[in-house]
């Protein structure tokens, strides 16, 4: 999901952290990531880090691998 507020409203949870959530939807992992729009409250560094963590968890090959 993009945005903590969207996740909190959808699932009635508070104080959500970026990243992988304990909640699952059936067998699907749920991630909360900053919305990349210019209207979010996340800094560029937070945005980059959150998406890098997701990318590493997926074990996606990067250019040159």
C-alpha positions as CSV (number, residue, x, y, z in Angstrom):
1,X,0.0,0.0,0.0
2,X,1.2,3.5,-0.7
3,X,0.9,5.7,2.4
4,X,0.6,5.1,6.1
5,X,-2.8,6.9,6.2
6,X,-4.3,4.6,3.6
7,X,-3.1,1.5,5.5
8,X,-4.3,2.9,8.8
9,X,-7.7,3.7,7.5
10,X,-8.1,0.4,5.6
11,X,-7.2,-1.8,8.6
12,X,-7.9,0.4,11.6
13,X,-4.3,0.4,12.9
14,X,-2.3,3.3,14.2
15,X,1.4,4.2,14.3
16,X,2.3,2.1,11.3
17,X,5.9,1.9,10.2
18,X,7.2,1.8,6.7
19,X,7.9,-1.7,5.3
20,X,6.7,-5.2,5.7
21,X,3.6,-5.5,8.0
22,X,2.7,-8.4,10.3
23,X,-0.7,-8.5,8.6
24,X,-1.1,-10.7,5.6
25,X,-4.0,-10.9,3.1
26,X,-4.4,-14.6,2.8
27,X,-0.9,-15.7,1.8
28,X,0.2,-12.3,0.5
29,X,2.7,-10.1,2.3
30,X,1.6,-6.6,2.9
31,X,4.0,-3.7,2.6
32,X,3.4,0.0,3.4
33,X,5.5,2.3,1.4
34,X,5.7,6.1,1.0
35,X,3.6,7.5,-1.8
36,X,6.1,8.9,-4.4
37,X,3.9,11.9,-5.1
38,X,5.2,15.2,-4.1
39,X,2.5,15.5,-1.5
40,X,3.8,13.0,1.0
41,X,5.5,13.7,4.3
42,X,8.4,11.3,3.7
43,X,11.8,12.7,2.9
44,X,13.6,11.6,-0.3
45,X,16.0,9.6,1.9
46,X,13.0,7.8,3.6
47,X,11.4,7.2,0.2
48,X,14.6,5.7,-1.3
49,X,15.3,3.5,1.8
50,X,11.7,2.1,1.9
51,X,11.8,1.1,-1.7
52,X,15.3,-0.3,-1.5
53,X,14.2,-2.6,1.4
54,X,11.3,-3.9,-0.6
55,X,13.6,-4.4,-3.6
56,X,16.2,-6.4,-1.5
57,X,13.4,-8.5,0.0
58,X,12.3,-9.5,-3.5
59,X,15.8,-10.5,-4.5
60,X,15.4,-8.7,-7.8
61,X,18.6,-8.7,-9.8
62,X,20.0,-5.3,-10.4
63,X,21.8,-4.1,-13.5
64,X,25.2,-5.8,-13.8
65,X,24.1,-8.9,-11.8
